[in-house]
Amino acid sequence: MITARGLVQTFHTGRGKNAKEVHAVEGVDLDIAEGEVVGFLGPNGAGKTTTLRMLTTLLRPTAGTATVAGYDVVAEPVQVRRSIGYVSQVGATFSGAYAGDEVVDHGMLYGMSRADAVRRGQELFERLQLDGLWKRMPRNMSGGQKRRLDVVMGLIHDPTLVFLDEPTTGLDPQARANLWQHIEGLRSTHGATVFLTTHYLDEADALADRILIIDQGRIVAADTPDNLKAQVAGDLVDLEVADAAQVAVAAERLAAIAEGVERDGRRVRGRVARAGRAVPGLLRDLEAAGVALDSIEVARPTLDDVFLTLTGRTLRDAEAGEGEKEKVA
Ligand SMILES: Nc1ncnc2c1ncn2[C@@H]1O[C@H](COP(=O)(O)OP(=O)(O)OP(=O)(O)O)[C@@H](O)[C@H]1O
C-alpha cells in the first residue's frame, strides 16, 4: 500500500549568516502492506510529520521515491489524494458553517453525491459519537469533538488508506480511548490500512501491528511491538531494600542473575531475562543472605526501553534535545 525508497527532506531556513539546513528526513524506506496498522513513533522533531506530508503529496521529496496506493507521489498526486484519508496534526480549518455541512461539502469535493455524503457523514457522526452535533459550528465544539470531526472529514470518502497525524494529542483519556476504538474499527470492519504517528508509546503498542521508530530523520527500528520489546534484554526488576546497610549485598545477589545492575539510594535494579522464573530464586537467595525488602517490582519492557536501547536516550531526553541536528549551512 505504501512503498518508499530513500525519502529525503531538507529544509532551508534563514538567509545569509542565519542560513540553515534542516535535515528533517534523511533516507526513509517504507513497505506497508494492505490492511496493516502501522505506528510511526518518535520524539518531537524526529521527522514524522514531514514524512507524512511527503506521502500525502503535501510536500515534494527533496530526494527519493514513494508510491501510495499504487500511485507515485510526485507524478500522480491527484490519484494519491483521492485514494487516501488524511487527518493532519493541526486539524482541518472550518468556515462558519455547520459541522454537517462542512463534512458534506468535503465529501462532494471528492466527487460524492450530496445524498451519499449526507448518509456517510451521519453514519460517521454516530460512530464517532458526534450525534446531535450536525448543526453545531465547529468553533463551538470541545477540543475532543473537534478532533473527532477532523477524523470524520478524513474518512468521509471511505478511503482504504488512512494517515492520522497524532490523532489523540490533546484529548482527555476517555476521548482518547474512544478514538482508539474507532481506529481499531477502521481495520477490523473496513479492512483499512492505517498509518499513524504518535508520541505515545501505549498508543502505538495498543493499536499497531508494526511499529516504525524514527529518530533524527532515520528509521531506527521496524518490527512488531512484541519483537521490539524482546530486543530489550529482559524485564526490569526493581528492589527496595529495607536497610541501607544491605544494599551492597542485594546488588551483588541481583547481579548474579541480572544485567546492568544500578543502585539508587535503597533501590537496586537490573534487567533479568524471564524474571518470572528467576525472581523466586532471587528472593530465596536474599532471604538466606538476611536481606529484607520493602518492595519488589517487575516490569515488562516498554517501548521507551526499546527507544533507549536503540538510541541510548529516552524518548523524553530526545525531545529535550530537539533541534540538535540543525546544521549551519
Ligand atoms: N517547513 C519547515 N521549515 C524548516 N524546518 C522544518 C519545517 N518543517 C519541519 N521542520 C523541521 O524538521 C524537523 C522534523 O520536523 P517534523 O515536524 O517532521 O517532526 P515530527 O517528528 O513530526 O515532530 P512532532 O512530534 O513535534 O510533530 C524538525 O527539526 C523541524 O523543526
The ligand as a MOL file (V3000), in Angstrom:
LIG
                    3D

  0  0  0     0  0            999 V3000
M  V30 BEGIN CTAB
M  V30 COUNTS 31 33 0 0 0
M  V30 BEGIN ATOM
M  V30 1 N 8.7980 23.9980 6.8970 0
M  V30 2 C 9.8810 23.7600 7.6320 0
M  V30 3 N 10.9680 24.5540 7.5530 0
M  V30 4 C 12.0660 24.2990 8.2810 0
M  V30 5 N 12.1900 23.2790 9.1250 0
M  V30 6 C 11.1490 22.4470 9.2600 0
M  V30 7 C 9.9340 22.6420 8.5320 0
M  V30 8 N 9.0740 21.6640 8.8800 0
M  V30 9 C 9.7040 20.8940 9.7850 0
M  V30 10 N 10.9550 21.3510 10.0190 0
M  V30 11 C 11.9760 20.7640 10.9090 0
M  V30 12 O 12.1830 19.4230 10.5030 0
M  V30 13 C 12.3600 18.5680 11.6320 0
M  V30 14 C 11.3330 17.4620 11.6180 0
M  V30 15 O 10.0480 18.0200 11.8880 0
M  V30 16 P 8.7120 17.1680 11.9060 0
M  V30 17 O 7.5830 18.1180 12.0870 0
M  V30 18 O 8.6690 16.2540 10.7420 0
M  V30 19 O 8.9120 16.3070 13.2300 0
M  V30 20 P 7.8640 15.4030 13.9860 0
M  V30 21 O 8.5550 14.1180 14.2470 0
M  V30 22 O 6.5800 15.3410 13.2760 0
M  V30 23 O 7.7110 16.1970 15.3450 0
M  V30 24 P 6.4000 16.4480 16.2420 0
M  V30 25 O 6.2380 15.1930 17.0120 0
M  V30 26 O 6.8180 17.5840 17.0760 0
M  V30 27 O 5.2710 16.7260 15.3410 0
M  V30 28 C 12.3110 19.4740 12.8410 0
M  V30 29 O 13.6350 19.8190 13.1860 0
M  V30 30 C 11.5230 20.6740 12.3560 0
M  V30 31 O 11.8950 21.8360 13.0660 0
M  V30 END ATOM
M  V30 BEGIN BOND
M  V30 1 1 1 2
M  V30 2 1 2 3
M  V30 3 2 2 7
M  V30 4 2 3 4
M  V30 5 1 4 5
M  V30 6 2 5 6
M  V30 7 1 6 7
M  V30 8 1 6 10
M  V30 9 1 7 8
M  V30 10 2 8 9
M  V30 11 1 9 10
M  V30 12 1 10 11
M  V30 13 1 11 12
M  V30 14 1 11 30
M  V30 15 1 12 13
M  V30 16 1 13 14
M  V30 17 1 13 28
M  V30 18 1 14 15
M  V30 19 1 15 16
M  V30 20 2 16 17
M  V30 21 1 16 18
M  V30 22 1 16 19
M  V30 23 1 19 20
M  V30 24 2 20 21
M  V30 25 1 20 22
M  V30 26 1 20 23
M  V30 27 1 23 24
M  V30 28 2 24 25
M  V30 29 1 24 26
M  V30 30 1 24 27
M  V30 31 1 28 29
M  V30 32 1 28 30
M  V30 33 1 30 31
M  V30 END BOND
M  V30 END CTAB
M  END
